[in-house]
Amino acid sequence: MSSDRPFLHRPRLALALDTDDLVEAVDLATALSPWFGVAKVGLELFAASGPEGVAALRDRGLDVFVDLKLHDIPTTVHKAARVLGAVGARYVTLHGQGGAAMVRAGVEGLLAGADGAGLEPPMALAVTVLTSDNEAPPHIVPQRVRIAVEAGCGGLICAAADLEAARQFGPDLVRVVPGIRAAGGDRHDQPRAVTPAEALELGADMLVVGRAVTAAADPLAAAEALLGDLRTAAAAG
């Protein structure tokens, strides 16, 4: 970062570590930690490293966001979420498509796992519609936001275009928006991507940034280019 001033948005930014190499992931998360306070472990990295990956990132002082989009029968989701809570995940995703009973089982398992390990309560995030899905019917997001509320989730995952519905049907939920890109940047397989400033202006509470930074030849410079305006805005405010 080009300033010594603490980056106020850091706790609201999650870095998506889309790799199967734990050493690479930890090195990247550490290098970018001045910008990102949260490290997101998805299917690829968790399949390669499992709970060890969560522990390694926590040891670097990062909150760990385990994004597995759990979706199975309630008993299985409860048990899997309990393991994730016990190993120190700060955020865990559960797919809203599974229904209220399944999501509630995941919430309860996650909290029970953390409590048994003497850790602070983590947050379950209900997935509404993937940012790669540009064809979901309009009733799906409100329906899944209601499921998140009914099941006791602390937040949800939604595209920026769905933030208004999220606010209307789940006003107390933390709203997490993935698919963040630079203006005019490559949207890859996420047609509903937006810039960081756009997402925050629309009401996002947390942003997930991946390839826009991690796939760059110089990730630090890419983070500066993508997020520098947020620092300027915070300083001006």
N, C-alpha and C positions, 0 to 999 in steps of 0.2 A: 504494500500500500504506500501511496505517496505522501501520507500524512501520519503523524504520530497520534492524532486524535482517535480515541476508540470508536470503532464502527458500531453505531447504535443499532443497526439492523441485524447484526450478527446472530443473535438468538433466533431470528425469524427466517434465517436462510439455511436450507438443507442442501448439502452437496451429494448428488447421486453418484455413487461409486460403482459404475457399471463395468466391472472387471472380475475375472476369476482369480486374480493374483492378490493375495492379502498384503504382501509387502508393498506392492505398487499402490494399493488402496490406502494403506496407512501413511505412506510417504506423501501421497497426493493430498489426503485430508489434512495432514500436518502442515504441509506447505501452504495450503489455502485456508488454514484455520483463522488467520486474521479477518477473513471475510465470512467464513461459514462456521457457525457454532454447532451445527447438527450434521452428522454423517449418515447418509441413507444407504442401508445395506439391502439390496434387492435379491431376487431369486438367484442370479448368477453368482454373486459373491457369497451368499449364504450357503448355496449348494457346495461351493468350494471350501469354505472355511468354517461354517456352522457357528456355534456359540463362541469359538475362539476369535472370530472376527469381531463380534460384539465387544468382547473383553479388550481386545487390542485397541480398538477405537476409544473405548471408555478410558483406557489408561492414558490416552493423549488429551484427556480433559474435554472430550466431545460428548454431547448427547447423541444417542444412537437411535435411529429411526429404522426399524426392521419392516421392510415393505414386502410381505409375502402374500398379501391379499387372501388371507385364510378363508377357505370356502369348502366346508365338508359338513358332516353331520355334527350336531351341537356337542356331543361328547368328545369327538376328536378335536374339534376347534378349541374347546375348553382346555383339554390337556396340552395341546400345542402352545396355546397362548400362555398357559401357566409356566411352561418351560421358558418362554421368551421373557416373561416378567421376572423370573428367578435369575436369569443371566444378565439382567440389567438393561434391557431395552427400554428406552424412554417413550418411544412411540411405536405402535404396532398397527398394521392395517388389517381390516376384516372386510370382506366383500359384502356390500349391502344386498346383493342379489340373493344371498343365503337366507334372508328373512330375519325377523326380529328375534326369534328364539335362538337361532344360531349366533347372531351377533352378540346377544346378551350373554350367551355361554362364553364367548370369547372375552368379553369385558370382564366377566367374573373370574375367569381363569387367569387373565393377565394381572388383575389386582391381587388375587390370591398368591400367585407366584412371587410377586414383588414383596408382598407382606411377609411371606414365609422366609424370604432372604434378607429381611430387614432393610429393604430399599424404599425410597419414596414412591408414591403411587404413580405409575406410568399412565399414558393416555392412549386409549383405543381410538383409532380413526376409521370411520366407515367409508369405503370406496363407493362413489355414486356411479359415474360413467367414466370410462377411460378417455384420456385426452386424444387417443387415436381413433375413437369412435365418433364419427361425425353424423351417424344416422340413427341414434337412439331416439325413440319417440319422446315428445315433450313431457309426458306424465312421469317418466322414469326417475328423473332427479328429485322432484318433490316427494315421490313415494319413498325413495331411499333415504332422503333426509329425515323423513318421519320415522323410518326404521331406526336410524341412528339415535334420534331423540328417545324413542320408546325403549331402546336397548341399553341406554345409559352411556353411550359413547361421549368422549370429551370433544371430539371434532370429526371432521370429514374431509375427504379428498374430492375436489371437483375442479373442472375447468373454469377459467375466469368467466366464460360466457354464462356459467351457471351460478355465479356468486349471488345474484339477486334472489334466485329461488332458494338458495341455501340460507340467506339472511331472513327471508320471509318465513320459511318453514322450520328453521332451526336457529333462531337468533342468538342463542347462547353458545353455540358450537364454535370451536376454533376451525377456521376455514383454511385449508392447505391447498395450494394451487401448484401443480406440476407443469412441465412443458414450457418453462421459461426460456425465451430466446431474445437475442438482440434484434432491434428494429432492422428489418430487411434480411435477417439471418436465415440460415437453412432450418426449416421446420422438421426435417427428417420425417419420421412417421407420426408426427403429432400436429394435425391440421388446425387444432384449436389452441395453438401456442400463442403467448403474448409476451410483451416486454415486462421487466420487473416493475417499472413505474405504473404501467397500465394495470397490472394485477393489484398492486397496492391501492391505487385510486379506486378500483372497483370493489375493494373491501376484503382483500386477502389478508390473512393473519400470518401465514408462513408461505414461503416460496421454495420450490424444489428446482434446483438448477443442475443440469447434467452435462450433456455433450457440448452445449454452447461454451463451456469452460474446459471440461475434462478432455475433449477431443482436439483442443487447440494446440498449435505448435508450442505456444507459451501460455500455459494455463493462468499464471499470475497476471500477465498482461490482459488476457481475455477477461478475467474477473474484474480487473480495473476498468476495462472498457464497458463491460456489461453493467457493473454495479456502482461505478464511480458517481453517477448522477444521484444515487440514493444517499451517498455520504454528503454530497454538496447540499442536497435538500434538507438533510438532518441538521447540518451546520447552520443553514440559513434560518431554520425554524427555531 
